[in-house]
Amino acid sequence: MSAAVSLAPRRGWSFRQPSVIPGFGLTLGFTLTYFSLIILIPLLALAIRSAGLGPEGFWKAATDPRVLGSLRVSFVTALIAAGVNVVFGTLIAWVLVRYRFPGRRIFDAIIDLPFALPTAVAGIALTAIYAPNGTIGALFAPLGWRIAYTPAGIVIAMIFIGLPFVVRTIQPILEEVSHEVEEASATLGASRFQTVIRIILPSLMPAILTGFALAFARGVGEYGSIIFIAGNIPFVSEIAPLLIYIRLQEFNYVGATVIATVMLLLSFALLFVINLIQAWSRRRYGYGN
């Protein structure tokens, strides 16, 4: 019998290739331990602390007018900022991927600046620019329009810190979209608008939704870059993270945990809906599978 035959595995036998990565049991145990210490245990402690009020006390604290006002400001402005970032982030990603121009690499690197820039520095810089006596704010002041110290300033700060999430999520997917598909669409008589709407956008939809979710989540939880430009006026421009800080300063720890729990539940519900839409878009258009 030849060596090739003698070394061939018998029927039903299989040989697993050795892996440099540790075994499943070790990696799973490390993953669950790390996940529990970093995420599950803090969230569980938050829920237990807020549950100490009981259902009636929790509802009363959660439906306080000031709490509802701060939640409305945080979530509405975050949704608006995420929507703006989806539009302009997609355009920026398109320009960076499809065109070559002088300074492109520098422009591409600047996109990541909000990741590295301290949020307080970003807030101070935005306030200096959009304040009534700032470079841009002074242009709108004679018209009676105020940007800083209003919800509009909050939206601008959230756009600033959320834009990289959209661009960096869409950019690699856009690089994988073949030019041949666009050329085939053109040869079949489709206009450029039809190609974008029916060919390109469907392939980008899961990435767009992911970028929207990331930008929204970052905006809802943002604190440092907003408190300087928001004005922090209750029922007008006071965000929920700031109200949590105020409750902690008042030693009202249970009240702070109630606000945090409500933010957690609302954020989870919205992100869950976005994930359902992502899954539907993947099944609908057949991308990302």
N, C-alpha and C positions, 0 to 999 in steps of 0.2 A: 504494500500500500504506500502510495506516495506521501511525502510530507504534507502536501497541500490537503490531501484527504484526511490524514490523521489529525491535522490541526483544525479541521473544520468542526464547528460546534454541532453536537447532536441536535436532533429535532426537539424543539421545546426548550432548549437551553439558550441563555442570553448572557452576554458579558457586558457589564456597565463600564463605561470608560471612567478612569479615575479623574477626580476633579480637584483642583487646587483650593476650591472653596470648601469650608467645613461642612459636615453632614447636616441633613435637614433638621434633626433633633436639636443640635447645638444652635444653629442659626435661628430656628423658630423660638427656642427658649430665650435667646438674647433679644430677639425682636419683641416678644411679648413683655419681657421685663422692662426694656427701654420704653416701650409704648405705654406701659402702665405707670412708670415713674414720671414720665414727662407729660402725659396727656390724661390718662384715665383717673389716676389718683387725685390730681388737682381739681379736675372737673367734678369728681365725686364729692370731694370736700366742699366745693362750692355749692353743690346741690343740697348736701346735708345741712350746711350752715343756713342757707336760705329757707329750708324746710322747717327750721326751728320756730318760725312764726306761726306755723299751721296754715291750713288753706285760706282761712278768712284773713289772717294777718298778711299772708303773702299777696293775696289779691288786693288788699287795701294799699299795701306799699307799691305794688306794681302799677296800680291805676291812679296813683297820685298825679294830679295835673302837671306838675313840674316834670315828673318822670316821663309821662307820655309826650310832653312837649320836646324833651331832649331826645327821646327815641325817634320821634317824627323827624327832627332836624337831622339826626345822624343817618337814618335809613333813606330818607328822601334825597338828601344831598349826595349820598354814596351811590344811589341808583342813577342819578343824573350824571355824576362824574364818570361812572363806569360806562354809561351809554355814549358820552362824548368821547371817551378814550377808545371805545370800540371803533367808532367812525374814523377818527384821525389816526389811531394806532394802526388800523388796517392800511390806510393810505401811506403812512410812513414806512411800514414793513414792505409794501409794494415798491416804493421808490428805492429802498435799500437793496432789494433783491433784484429788481428788473433793470435798474439803470446804473451806469458807471459815470461818475462825475468827480471833479477835483474836490478833495476834502471829504470824500464819502466815508473813509475810515474814521476820521475825526468825528464826523457827525454820528456815525454808528456807535462810537465809544461814549459820546455825550448822553445817549439814550439811557445808559446805565448809571448816570450820575445820581439820580434819586436813591439808588440802592446804597451808595457809599456815603452820601451826604447826610450828616446828622439832621434829624427832623427839626430840631429847634433852630438850626441855622437856616434851613429852608423856610421855616415860618417867619423868621425875622426878615429874610430877604424878600419874601413875597409881601409882607406887610409894608416894608420900605418902598416897594414899587407901586402897590395898589392903594396905599393910604391916600386920603384927599390931597395931601401935599407931595405925594410921590410922583415918580416919572409918568406912570400911566394913569394913576388915580386923578392927577391934576387935570388931565384932558377931559375927564368925565364930570368932574366937580362942577364946572359952570352949567352943565346940563341938569344938575340936581341928581345925578346918579352916583351912588356910593357903592364901591366894591368891597373894600376892607371894612371889617366890623359888621358885616351882613352875611346872610346865607350864601350870597354870591362869592364872597371871599372863601367860604368853606369849600364850595364846589371847586374853585380854582386850586386850592391846596390839595384836594383829593385828586384832581386831574394830574397835578404835578407828580404826586407820589405813586399814582396807579398806572401811568402811561407805560413804563417799562414792562409791566406784566403782560399787557396786551401785545406790544410789539414783539417781545421775545417769545411769546407763545405762538404767534401767527407766522413769524419769519421763517422758522425751519420747515413748517408745513408748506409755505408758499414756494420755498426752494425746490420742493419735490414735485410741484405741479409742472408737468412736461409742456414745453412749448409746442410739441407736436399735437397735443390735444387742441390747443387754441388754433393751430393752423388747419387742423381737420375741420374744426367748427367753421372757420372762415371759408374753406373750400366748399362747404355744404350750403353756403349762402347766409350764414348768421352774421349779423352786424357785431361790432365790438361791444356794444351795450348788451346784446343778447348773449354773447360769449361770457361776459363778466357775470351776468345774472344767472345764467343757466349752467355754466361750466365751472367757473372759478369759485364763486361764492359758495355753492353747495359743498365743494371739497374743503373749503376753509371753515365751514360752519361749526364743526366740533371744536376747532381751535379758537374760533371767535368766542364761543360760549365759555370755554375754559378761561380765556383772557378776561372776559367780562366778570366771571365769578371771582377770579383772583383780585382784580381791581376793586370790585365791590367789597370783598372781605377785608382788604387792606384799608379801604376808605372808612368802613364802619368802625374799625378798631383804632384808627389813627388818632393821635393825641398831640404830639409835640409840634407838628407843623401847622396845626389848626388853631391852637389856643391863642396864638399871637395875632392872627388875622380875623378871628371869629368875632371878637368883641364880647363874647360870653354873656350875652343878655338873656336871662331866663325867658322861655317861650318864644324867643326870636332866633338867637344864634348860639344857644348853649347846647353842646353835644353831650351825649350820654357818657362817654369816658370821663369828661370833665366833671359831670355830676357825681360819678362814682368817687372821684378824687375828693370832691367837696364832702361827700358823706363820710369818707375815711377821716378827713380833717375834723369832722364833728364827732368822731368816735362812734358813728352809727355804722358799725361793721355789718350788721344784718341788713340794713337798708342798702348798703353798697353791694352786698352779694345778691340781693334781690334784683337790682338793676342789671348786674352782670349775668345773672341766670336768664332774665328775660331777653337780653341781647343774644345770649348763646342760643336760646330756643328759636328766636326769630331768624337768626343767621343760618342755623342748621336747616330750618324749614325752607328758606329761600334757596340755599345751596342744593338741597335735595331736589327741589323742583327743577333747578338748572341742570342737575345731573340727569334727571329724567328726560329733559329736552335733548341733552347731548346724546343719550342712548337712542332716542327716537331718530335723531338726525343721522346717526351712524347706520341704523337699519334702513332708513328711508333712502339715503344716497349711497350706501355701501362703502363709506370711507371709514378708516380707522379700525377696521377689523383685521 
